[in-house]
Amino acid sequence: MKNDAKIADKFKDFKPNLSDRRNIILGMGLRGFEKLFSLKNKSILFLIGIVYLWTFAFYLLLGQDSYPCNTVSEELKTCTHLNFYGDLQYGGTRIFLVLIAAVASSGLIANDLTDKSIHLYLSRPISRIDYLIARIIPIFLLMLTITLIPNLVVFISQFSKSGLDVDFLSSNMWTLSNLILQAIFYSISYSIIGITFSAAINRESLASAGFFGTVYGVSLIVEIFYGLMSEMDIENSEYILLLSIIHFLDIISYKIFNVDYFVTIFGSPEVIEFPLSIIIGLYVLLFSSFILLVNYIISKMEVTK
């Protein structure tokens, strides 16, 4: 009876229209998003609450006067929307964002592989790519709610502080468009990383730990090696930072706001520059590889069904 109930529950993902491929994908995605906000997912709801409380306390109550950016020196500039994705010491929420992405995405594909329900999904008129899109939608929408909405709230708050001055909107129109682009960029990136770990490690808890451990573990190792290489004046030592997902995504985020990226490791802040062509090419290569890997894992499941 329990098995029948689980299978019946899986079929709900295909509502409202079993004959329409687009509606199947959208229905699966939206239902998955709805499940993430279930009271069963207390850890996710708790972390989301922390992000919103942190935003309220750090950016609304203790918000900086110079918005969106503050010039630190001739070379360095810090921005509210860049700090938001940074470390806790700078008022950032990154550790919470990575935790939410790791916990929320870990079961999206892993559970389907474990209970073999993926065969049920792919027996419908949808392809593997359709299935992947349907599995990306829930985590993508979840990440948008904790990246875009807090930043929009901060933006509206600053607009209110300006006395609802229209000049504020006109002078910060690029800020608004960039923070939307930035939120979409981080959300889709963490979503793809999440489903990759979910597919590669078909146990939910291990996939979650693997996601978080890899992102932060590799970053720590890279920073140590970068610090040592810088001390030894090794040429082009900054390229090792591209091996860290955290630094790689932040570099692109800084590019979006046209701000020089800098790191502070074992000393004073240091500006790091990379050619835009290399950054874009590497991003496309990396995340295309993730999608191809997940697609390959799913295809192997189809062969063995």
N, C-alpha and C positions, 0 to 999 in steps of 0.2 A: 504493500500500500504506500509506503514511504517513497519507493521508486516511482510509482505512478504519479504521486503528488509532485515530485521534482520535475518529471517530464512535462506534466500539465503546466507547471509554473514556467518552464522554459518556453512553451508555446505562446505564452502571453506576450513575449517579446515581438511576436510577429503582428500584433494588432497595430493599427486598425484594419489593414488591408493585405490579405495574404497574396493577392495577385499582383500587387504593385511593388516592384523592386525598390523604388525610392522610398515608399512608405515603410517597407520592411526595415530598411537601413535606419531611417529616422526614428521609427518606433522602437527598435532595439536600443538606439543611442539614447533617446530621451528616457526610456524606462530604466536604463542603466544609470543615468544621471539621477533619476528619482531615488533609486535604491541606495545611492551613496549618502543621501540625506536621511536614510532610515535611522530610527532610534537604535537599531542593532549596531550601527557604526558609530558608537560613542566616541571612539578615539579620533575619528575624522571630525566629528562635530566639535569636540573639545579643541582640536588644533585650529579649526576655522575660527572659533570664538577667540582664541589667543591672538590670531592675526588681526581680527577686527578691534579687539581691546588694545593691542599694541599700537595700531594705527591711530586710534582715538587718543591714547595717552601721549604718544611720542610725536605725532605729526599734527594733531589738532590742538591739544593743550600746550605742548611745548614746541610748536612749530616755529621754524626759523623765519626771520623777518624778510630775508632776501629770497624771493621765490621766482623761478624754480631753482636757480643756481646761485652759488656763493663762491666768489673768487678767493682762493686761499693764498695763492702767490702768482707770480707772472706765468707760471706753467700749469699750475694746478687749479682745478675748479671742481667743486662738489655740487651735486644736484639732488634735490629731494627724491625724484623718481629713480635715480640711480642708487642712492643710499637705501631705498626701500628694499631692493633686491640684494643688498650687501649683508655684512656680518652684524651680529647683535651689537657689537661695540660702537658701530656707526649708526645705530638705530634701525638696522636692517632686519628683515623677516625671513632671510633665506633658509635658515635651518628648519623653520616651520613649513615653508613652501616645499622643501625637498621631502620632509617627513610626510606631508599630506599627499604629495605625488606618489611616494613610495608605498604608503599604506593603501591609498585608494586604487592604484593601478595594479597592484600585485595579484589580485584575483581575477582580473578582467578576462584574461585568456587562460591563465593557469587552471582555474576551476573547470573551464570548458574542456581542457585537455585531460584533466584528471578523471572527470566523470564521463568522458567521451561524448558529451553533449554537442561538441563541435560538429560531429557528423550530422546531428539533427539540423543545425543551422545551415550547413553547406548542402543539405538535401533540398533546401528551399531554392527558389530561382535567384540566388545571389552568388557572386564569385568570392574568391578569397580576399580580393581587394575590398569588395563591398563589406565583407565581414570585418576586416581590419578598420575600415572607416567607422563602422558601427561601434567598434570597441574603443576607438579613439575619442569619439564624441563625448562620452560621459566624463572622462578625466579632463578633456579639453575644456568643457563647460565649467567643470568644478574649479579648475585652475583659473579660469577667467573671473570667476566670482571672488577669488581671493587675491587677484593681481589687479584687474582693471577697476573693479568697484571701489576698493580702498583708495586708489590713486585718483579716481574721479571725485570721491568725497573730499580729498585733500584739495583738489583743484577748485571745487565749488566753494570750499571753505575760504580759500585765498581770494576768490572772486567776491565773496561776501565781505571779507575784511577790507577789500578795496572800495567798499561802499557801492557795490554793484556797478562799478565804473565800466562803461563799454570799452574804454581804451585798454583795460586789462585784458578783455577777450581778444581784441584785435592784435595786441602785442604778444599774446600767448597762444595764438591759434596753432602755431607749429608745436608748441608744448603739448596741447591737447591731442593733436593728431599723432604725435610721436609716442605719447604714453599709451595710446590705444594700440599702436603698432608694436610697442615694446611688450605690452601684456599678451598680445596674440603670439608674439615670437617666443616668449618664455613658456606660455601655455602649451603650444604645439610641440616645443622641444622636449619639455618634461613628459608630455603625453607619449611621445614616440619612445623615449627612453624607458618609460614605465611599462608599455606593452611589450617591449623587447625583453626586459627582465621577466615579465610575466609569462612569456612564451618559452624563453630559454630555461627558466627554472620553474617547472610545473607544480611547485608547492607554494601556496600563497605566502606563508610566513618567511620562507627562505628567499622568495623573490623580492619581498619588501626589504629584508635585511641586506640582500645583495645590491639592490638599488642604492640604498642610503650609504652602505659601507663603501661601495665602489666610488660614488660621487665624492664623498668626503675623504676616503682613504687615499685615492689617487691624487687628490688635490694636495693633501698633506705631504705626500712623497715628492710630488712635483715642486712644491714650494721649498722643501729642504734642499733638493738638488739645485734648484735655481739659485738659492742663496749661496750655496757652496761654489757654484760655477761663476757667479758674479764676483765673489771674493777672489777667485783665481783669475779674474778678467778674461774668461773664455769668450771668444767672439760669438755673437748671435745666441748667447745663452738664453735670451728671452723666448726663443721658439719652443723651449721645453714647456712653457706655460700653456701651449696649445694642446698638450696632452691631458690637461685638466678640464673636465666638463664645466666646472664652476668658472674658471678663468676664461675659457673659450666663449661661453655664453655671455659673460660680462663684457668681454671685448666688443662683441657685436652690439650689445646694449648701449655701450658708450658711443659706438659708431652711429647708432640711430639718433642720438642726441648731439652728435658732432662735438663730443667732448673727449679730450685726451685721456686715454686709459692709463692708470698708474697703479703700482703695487707697492705695498710696504712690507718688506720681508727682511728681518735682521738689520733694520736701519731706517733711514729716512725714505720718504716716498720717492718713487722713481717712475718717470713717464715711459711707457712702452708703446712703440708704434709698429703696426703691421700693415702691409699692403692690402687694400680692400679686396683685390682680386683673389689673393691667397685665402683670406678669411671666408669669402663667399664660396669659393671652390671647395675648400675643406669642409664647410658646413654641409653643402649639398652632397658631397661624397660620403661623409660620416652618417648623416641621417638617411640617405638612400640605402646605405649598407644595412642600417638597422631594420628598415622596412623589408628589404630583400631577405634578411635573416629570418624575420618572423614569418614571411611568406613561405620560405623553405621549410621551416619547422611545421607549419600547418599542412603543407603539401605532403610531408612525410606521414602525417597522421591520416591523411586521405588514403594513402597507399596501403596503410596497415588496417584500415577499418574493416 
